[in-house]
């Protein structure tokens, strides 16, 4: 209890402070996720409406965004999957088990799980670093920024780029695994690719495409949400730079967490729970 000129002012007990913190955190999290979902719906509505005569067409904006995503993503994803391909190949070498199935371990492992997840995590670190500062600059412009259309171009580009880059990662990792197994174990090219083809199922290709679309969508949604958040007009240049960097880090971390959650959900509810999508490495389909 504190005394003031106007009378008594009550204060909450100190032991209630954690409850208030939890409440504020929960409310803020729900508000943030709700705003991101609304922005995604607004982007979807902009796609359905089509173009306006006085604005840049959605196709042109999406093509522009997609071009830089692929230009920057191809070398990064390739480097990541050089490591993934050689790692999976060396597992067979050091384990000295199932050596003849190295092609399946590398190729199917990449296509079924690793390629889409590693590509998504790579783009989760790349896209916010470009999208957030770019949208912050656009918001400082004189004209009103159409949030839905602005986010739609970036979301469409990310949705297209992530599956393409995931497949590119599969190719790079498979080739690196092939050459590694050939050099380390003397595994023939025919055996490597024969086992890969025997163990590869159509559902694996579907999985990398579906997960690629989801990973690209959540990454671009968080990046656009951070870039289009309300700015503090009285903040100086230093404060704004720090705020922008914080937004980039926050968008990247949230996107990575969402990707890991979606990947685990896909495994539990699609790969693990549904018999038709069960493990097939030791039980290849028979003609």
N, C-alpha and C positions, 0 to 999 in steps of 0.2 A: 504494500500500500504506500503510495507516494502522496505528499501534501503539496498543494499548489494554491495560488491566490484564488482560483475559482472553486476550490473545494478538493474533494478527494478524487484521485485518478487511480483506477484499479489496473493492475498488471497481472498478466497470466503467470502462473507458477513456472519456475524454470524447468521442472520435470515434464511440462507439456510441450516444450519447444521441439523435441523430435517428432511429435505428432503433427505439429504445424509444418515442419519441414517435409514430412512424408506427404501431407496433403497438398502442399504447394508443388512438390515434384510430380505427383500423380496428375494434378490438374494441368500443369504446364506440359507434361508429356502428351496427354490426351489432346490438348489444344494444338500442339505442334503437329501431331500425326493427323488430326482432323484438317488443319490448314493444308498440309501436304496432299491429303486425299482430295480436298476440294480443288486444289490447283490441278491435280491429275484429271479430275472430271471436267474442269474447265478446258483443259487442253484437248480432251476427247471431244467436247462440244465444238471446239474450234475446227477440229478435223472434219466433223460431220457437216458443219456449215459450209465449208469450202472457203474459197478466197474472196476478198473484197477488191474492187477495182483500184482503190487508192492505196493498197498495201502490196508489199512484196508477196508473191505467191508462196504458199506453204511448200510447194514442191521445190522451188528454188532455194528457200531458206533451209529446208531439210537436206538438200543435196550439198549445200555449203557446209553445214554442220557435219554431215556424214563424211565428207572428203577429209576434213582435218582429223576426225576420230580415227579413220582408217590409216591416214598418213602417220599419225603419231602412234597408233596402236600396233601396227604390223611389226615394227622392230622390237617394241617392248614385249609383246606377247611371244614373239619368236625367241627372245632371250630367256624368258621364263620357261618355255617349253623345251629349250635345249637342256636345261637342268632337269626338268621332269622326265624327259625321254631317257636321258643317260642314267638317272637315278633308278627308274623302273627296270631298265636293262641290267644294271649292276646288282639289283636285288636277286635276280636269277643267278648271276655269276657268283656272288658271295654265299648265297644260300645253297647253291649246287643242287637245287631241286627244281623239277619241272623246266629244265633248260630248254627242251624242245618247244615248250609253250611260251617262250619269251615274247614272241610276236603278239600273242593274246594278252599277256600281262601288260605289255606296253600299249598296244593299240586300243584294246577294249577298255583298259583302265583309264586311258585318256578320254576316250569318247564317252564312256559311261559316267564318269564323275569328275576327273581332275581338270580336263581342259576347260569346261564351262566354269567351274569354280575358280580356277586360277586366272582365267581371263576376266571374270567378273571382279575379282579382287584387284587385278591390275587396273581396270577401268575405274574402279571405285577410288583409286588414288589419283588417276589421271583427269577424269572429267570435271570434278569440282574445282580443280586448280585452274581450269580454263573458263568454265561456265559461270561460277560465282563472281569473279571480278568483272567479267564481261557484262553480266546482267546488272551489276552495281553501277557500272558506267552508263549503261542505257537508262537506268532509272534517274540518273542525274540530268538527262536530256530535257529539252524544253517541252516536248510533246508527251501526251499521256501514252504510257506503254501498255499495249494490249497483252495482259498477262497470259491469257489462254493461248493465243497464237504464238507468242514468244516461247512459251514452254513447250508447245506442241511440236515445233520444229526440232528442238533438242531431244525430246523424248522419242520421237519417231526415228531420229538418226541413231540414238543409242540402242533402241530396240532392233534396228537393222544391223548395226555394227557389231554388237556383242555375239550373236550367233555366227556371223561371218568370221570374226576373229577367233572364236572358239574352234571352228573347223580348221582355220589356219593353224592354230596351236596344235590340233590333233595331227595335222600333216607334218609339222616340224618335229614334234616329239616322236612320232612314229619313225620318221627317217633317221633321227639321231639314235633312237633305240636300235634300229636295224644295223646301222654302222657300228654301234658300240658292241652289240652282240656278235657281230661278225669279227671284230678285232679281238675281243676278250675271250670269246668262247668258240670261235670258229664255226658259228651256226650258219648254215647255208641260207641264202636268200629265199630259196623255195620253201624251206621249212618255216622260216620266220613269217612269211606272208600267208602260207597255207594255214597255219594255226590261227592267225589273226582273222582270216576270212571264215574259218569254221566256227569260231566262237562269237563272231559278230552277228548281232541280231538287229532287225529293223527297229525295234523299240529303243535301242541305244542311240540311234540317229535321231529319233523323235525326242528323246530325253535331252540331248545336247541343244536342240533347237528350242524346246520349250523353256528350259532353264536359262538359256541365253537371252530369250525375250524377257523373262521375268527379272533377271539380274540387270539387264540394261534399263528396264523401266524403273526399278527402285533407285538405281544409282542416279539417273537423270532427274527423277522426281525430287529427291533430297537436294541435289545440286541446284535445281531451279527454285525450290522453296527457299533455300538459303539466299540465293541471289536476288530474289524478289521480295525479301522481307523489308519491312519499313525501316528507313534509315533515320538516324538522329541528325536533324538539320544543324544542330549547334556543335557537332563534333568537329574537331580540327583534323588536319590531314593525317597526323600521327595516330590519333584514335581510330580513324576510319580504316587505316591500313591494318591495325591490330584487329579490329572487328572483322575485316574481310578475311584475314588469315584464320581467325577463330571459326568463321563460318565455313571455310574450306575444310578445316580439320574436322569440324562437327559433321559436315555432310559426308566426308570420307568414312569416318568411323561408323556413322549410322548405316551407310550403304553396306559396309563390310559386315556389320552385325546382321543386317537384313539378309544378305547373301548367304551367310552361314546358317541362319535360321531356315531360309527357304530350301537350302541344300539338304539339311537334316530332315525337314518335313517331306521333301521329295523321296528321300531314302526310306523313311519310316512308313509313309502312306502309299507309296507307289512301288518302290523297288522291293521293300521287305514284306509288306503286308499283302500284296496282291500276288497270288501264285504264278500267274502268267508272266509276271515281271521279276520272278525270283532269280537267284544266282544261277548262272549257266556256264561258268568257266569249266567245271568238271563234268558237266552234262550237256554237251553240245547237241543241237537238234539233229535228228537222223532223218534221212530222206524217206 
